[in-house]
Amino acid sequence: MEKKNIEVNKDYWDKFYQSNFKHTPSQFCVCVLTEIPDDAVIVELGSGNGRDSLYFASQGHVTVALDLSHEAIESCKKESKKRDVEHATFVQADLTSIEDVSTAISSARDKAEDNTVIFYSRFVMHSLDDNQEQAILNTLSTCMQKDELIYFEFRSKEDELLDKHFGGHYRRYVDTDVFYQRLTDLGYQIEYNHIGQGMAKYKEEDPFVVRIIAKKQ
Ligand SMILES: C[S@@+](CC[C@H](N)C(=O)[O-])C[C@H]1O[C@@H](n2cnc3c(N)ncnc32)[C@H](O)[C@@H]1O
């Protein structure tokens, strides 16, 4: 991906996370928690202010969380110290960098020993452009092992015309058919997918999102 676009994204999210400290976990996070083994290690891709990673950690999951924004990562570190959370690690990383992502996944595997590693990414795919999306999917297909699961939630193309609470930054309304095909071509089986509203309501906004669970073959 072009450096320029990565820097624009980073500037926006750095500013956003200077003042966004709400740590209520997302509905998706809570939903995923009901499905995964108690001792699963979580790799969160694009963790923002850590609302979900900190909640996973509070429920006993060793968590490794990555985000491009320095501000977001610093605020996650501060919050985890405040809450005395020891088993969450926050790393500034670019999801489009195979080196950044593979290093973080290796560290999660070291922590996991024989436990399951779960991959999780919420509201990130629509904040990447198409090339960035392909880069992270390619990296994941190389780094994920057979039978490992990834959980995605992001805005789908059905959401494009709806009003938004936060404006002024890059969003791409993902064509889910293309996304499913990419996953399939990279050796994933789609275990579950659902597009709809009511899953990520925020104030006056009720976006169309897709939830996907995909298993590496
Ligand atoms: C809409 S926020 C979602 C944050 C969090 N997952 C949540 O649900 O609240 C999108 C996040 O993706 C991160 N992001 C965007 N591009 C990225 C990249 N290339 N590498 C890593 N993180 C990125 C941003 O910094 C931001 O924190």
The ligand as an ORCA input file, in Angstrom:
! r2SCAN-3c Opt
* xyz 0 1
  C     -13.016      2.036     13.259
  S     -11.541      1.770     14.192
  C     -11.971      0.245     15.000
  C     -11.286      0.052     16.315
  C     -11.806     -1.110     17.179
  N     -11.589     -2.382     16.535
  C     -13.260     -0.925     17.531
  O     -14.082     -1.731     17.098
  O     -13.578      0.038     18.260
  C     -10.378      1.268     12.943
  C      -9.010      0.996     13.524
  O      -8.175      0.452     12.480
  C      -6.865      0.949     12.675
  N      -6.111      0.843     11.396
  C      -6.386      1.463     10.205
  N      -5.458      1.138      9.285
  C      -4.584      0.296      9.905
  C      -3.391     -0.368      9.495
  N      -2.907     -0.249      8.250
  N      -2.730     -1.129     10.401
  C      -3.195     -1.246     11.684
  N      -4.321     -0.661     12.124
  C      -5.005      0.110     11.259
  C      -7.082      2.388     13.099
  O      -5.944      2.942     13.730
  C      -8.297      2.247     14.024
  O      -7.898      2.074     15.367
*
